[in-house]
Amino acid sequence: MRRLALNPHDTPLASGRRSGFVVLENIVAIVVLGIALAGLISLMLSIARRNNDAANIGLRNAQLAATARWLSVLPYSKLATGSTCHATTAGRFPNTTCWTIDSLSPKLRQVRVVVTPQVAPALRPDTVVLLRVIDVPINPLNKP
């Protein structure tokens, strides 16, 4: 005697269709997950690239500030007019630092510092300009 199935999913034909549908659902889920992960990886790479650029900008600004500070405390008599470049190839931030000193008047010199990074070609050079004035000592005991 043949037994009747109460549940239509219990028959061998319906069970085979259901298992095929489950495999298709799993494939679709894996494809959707793959697309989501590809977008997430792209976002993470973009953030890492921007973080690296920000670190290089900080190093460039530190080099610029250090050179400008050094040239600002150098005695006025040591500021010879002309251009000087110094290339740093070792370390974390390879760069070329150039400074140009122009004499605008006998008591005024313009110092221009340019830092050009070599580590990141997308990072632009940065410049700072200083004006140095000869300081004339004033003696209050010498009255004209």
FENZI-V850961 format. One record per residue. N is the residue number from 0. PHI is phi in degrees with one decimal (none if undefined). PSI is psi in whole degrees, -180 to 180 (none if undefined). BURIAL is + if it has 16 or more other C-alpha atoms within 10 Angstrom, else -. Layout:
n=N phi=PHI psi=PSI burial=BURIAL
n=N phi=PHI psi=PSI burial=BURIAL
This chain:
n=0 phi=none psi=140 burial=-
n=1 phi=-89.4 psi=135 burial=-
n=2 phi=-94.1 psi=135 burial=-
n=3 phi=-87.5 psi=136 burial=-
n=4 phi=-83.7 psi=130 burial=-
n=5 phi=-78.4 psi=-33 burial=-
n=6 phi=-103.7 psi=123 burial=-
n=7 phi=-65.5 psi=-18 burial=-
n=8 phi=-81.1 psi=-9 burial=-
n=9 phi=-83.1 psi=-13 burial=-
n=10 phi=-72.7 psi=151 burial=-
n=11 phi=-61.7 psi=-35 burial=-
n=12 phi=-68.2 psi=-46 burial=-
n=13 phi=-68.6 psi=-35 burial=-
n=14 phi=-65.1 psi=-38 burial=-
n=15 phi=-66.3 psi=-40 burial=-
n=16 phi=-65.8 psi=-40 burial=-
n=17 phi=-65.7 psi=-42 burial=-
n=18 phi=-66.6 psi=-35 burial=-
n=19 phi=-65.5 psi=-37 burial=-
n=20 phi=-68.1 psi=-38 burial=-
n=21 phi=-64.3 psi=-41 burial=-
n=22 phi=-63.2 psi=-42 burial=-
n=23 phi=-63.7 psi=-41 burial=-
n=24 phi=-60.7 psi=-42 burial=-
n=25 phi=-65.1 psi=-40 burial=-
n=26 phi=-64.1 psi=-44 burial=-
n=27 phi=-62.9 psi=-41 burial=-
n=28 phi=-63.5 psi=-41 burial=-
n=29 phi=-66.8 psi=-40 burial=-
n=30 phi=-64.1 psi=-45 burial=-
n=31 phi=-62.9 psi=-43 burial=-
n=32 phi=-62.7 psi=-41 burial=-
n=33 phi=-62.2 psi=-42 burial=-
n=34 phi=-64.6 psi=-43 burial=-
n=35 phi=-64.1 psi=-42 burial=-
n=36 phi=-67.9 psi=-35 burial=-
n=37 phi=-63.7 psi=-42 burial=-
n=38 phi=-65.0 psi=-39 burial=-
n=39 phi=-68.1 psi=-40 burial=-
n=40 phi=-64.8 psi=-41 burial=-
n=41 phi=-61.1 psi=-42 burial=-
n=42 phi=-64.4 psi=-42 burial=-
n=43 phi=-65.1 psi=-39 burial=-
n=44 phi=-66.1 psi=-39 burial=-
n=45 phi=-64.0 psi=-43 burial=-
n=46 phi=-65.6 psi=-41 burial=-
n=47 phi=-63.9 psi=-40 burial=-
n=48 phi=-64.5 psi=-44 burial=-
n=49 phi=-66.4 psi=-36 burial=-
n=50 phi=-64.6 psi=-41 burial=-
n=51 phi=-64.9 psi=-41 burial=-
n=52 phi=-62.6 psi=-42 burial=-
n=53 phi=-63.8 psi=-39 burial=-
n=54 phi=-64.8 psi=-42 burial=-
n=55 phi=-66.4 psi=-36 burial=+
n=56 phi=-64.4 psi=-41 burial=+
n=57 phi=-63.0 psi=-42 burial=-
n=58 phi=-66.4 psi=-39 burial=+
n=59 phi=-63.1 psi=-44 burial=+
n=60 phi=-66.2 psi=-36 burial=+
n=61 phi=-65.7 psi=-42 burial=-
n=62 phi=-64.6 psi=-42 burial=+
n=63 phi=-63.4 psi=-45 burial=+
n=64 phi=-66.4 psi=-39 burial=-
n=65 phi=-64.5 psi=-43 burial=-
n=66 phi=-68.5 psi=-43 burial=+
n=67 phi=-63.9 psi=-40 burial=+
n=68 phi=-64.7 psi=-42 burial=-
n=69 phi=-62.1 psi=-43 burial=-
n=70 phi=-73.0 psi=-23 burial=+
n=71 phi=-80.1 psi=-24 burial=-
n=72 phi=-97.3 psi=-8 burial=-
n=73 phi=-66.1 psi=138 burial=-
n=74 phi=-58.3 psi=147 burial=-
n=75 phi=-58.0 psi=-37 burial=+
n=76 phi=-67.1 psi=-20 burial=-
n=77 phi=-87.0 psi=-7 burial=-
n=78 phi=-85.5 psi=87 burial=+
n=79 phi=-81.3 psi=139 burial=-
n=80 phi=-67.4 psi=147 burial=-
n=81 phi=135.1 psi=-175 burial=-
n=82 phi=-118.4 psi=145 burial=-
n=83 phi=-139.0 psi=138 burial=-
n=84 phi=-126.0 psi=146 burial=-
n=85 phi=-135.1 psi=120 burial=-
n=86 phi=-101.0 psi=131 burial=-
n=87 phi=-113.5 psi=117 burial=-
n=88 phi=-105.1 psi=-20 burial=-
n=89 phi=-95.8 psi=168 burial=-
n=90 phi=93.0 psi=-171 burial=-
n=91 phi=-79.4 psi=-25 burial=-
n=92 phi=-130.3 psi=83 burial=+
n=93 phi=-65.5 psi=132 burial=+
n=94 phi=-157.3 psi=170 burial=+
n=95 phi=-120.2 psi=123 burial=+
n=96 phi=-111.0 psi=121 burial=+
n=97 phi=-121.1 psi=142 burial=+
n=98 phi=-134.3 psi=141 burial=+
n=99 phi=-122.1 psi=131 burial=+
n=100 phi=-116.0 psi=121 burial=+
n=101 phi=-115.1 psi=139 burial=+
n=102 phi=-93.5 psi=109 burial=+
n=103 phi=-82.6 psi=-30 burial=-
n=104 phi=-157.9 psi=173 burial=-
n=105 phi=-60.9 psi=-23 burial=-
n=106 phi=-112.9 psi=8 burial=-
n=107 phi=-137.6 psi=128 burial=-
n=108 phi=-128.4 psi=141 burial=+
n=109 phi=-102.9 psi=129 burial=+
n=110 phi=-114.7 psi=122 burial=+
n=111 phi=-115.5 psi=123 burial=+
n=112 phi=-112.2 psi=130 burial=+
n=113 phi=-126.4 psi=126 burial=+
n=114 phi=-110.9 psi=120 burial=+
n=115 phi=-111.5 psi=112 burial=+
n=116 phi=-70.8 psi=143 burial=+
n=117 phi=-107.5 psi=-13 burial=+
n=118 phi=-78.4 psi=-34 burial=-
n=119 phi=-128.1 psi=106 burial=-
n=120 phi=-64.0 psi=-23 burial=-
n=121 phi=-77.4 psi=-16 burial=-
n=122 phi=-82.9 psi=124 burial=-
n=123 phi=-80.8 psi=155 burial=-
n=124 phi=-65.4 psi=153 burial=+
n=125 phi=-124.2 psi=151 burial=-
n=126 phi=-132.6 psi=145 burial=+
n=127 phi=-134.7 psi=144 burial=-
n=128 phi=-120.3 psi=129 burial=-
n=129 phi=-115.7 psi=145 burial=-
n=130 phi=-111.4 psi=122 burial=-
n=131 phi=-109.9 psi=132 burial=+
n=132 phi=-116.8 psi=138 burial=-
n=133 phi=-69.7 psi=131 burial=-
n=134 phi=-93.8 psi=121 burial=-
n=135 phi=-93.9 psi=120 burial=-
n=136 phi=-66.2 psi=134 burial=-
n=137 phi=-106.1 psi=125 burial=-
n=138 phi=-108.2 psi=114 burial=-
n=139 phi=-67.6 psi=-14 burial=-
n=140 phi=-81.4 psi=-19 burial=-
n=141 phi=-94.6 psi=100 burial=-
n=142 phi=-98.5 psi=138 burial=-
n=143 phi=-71.6 psi=none burial=-
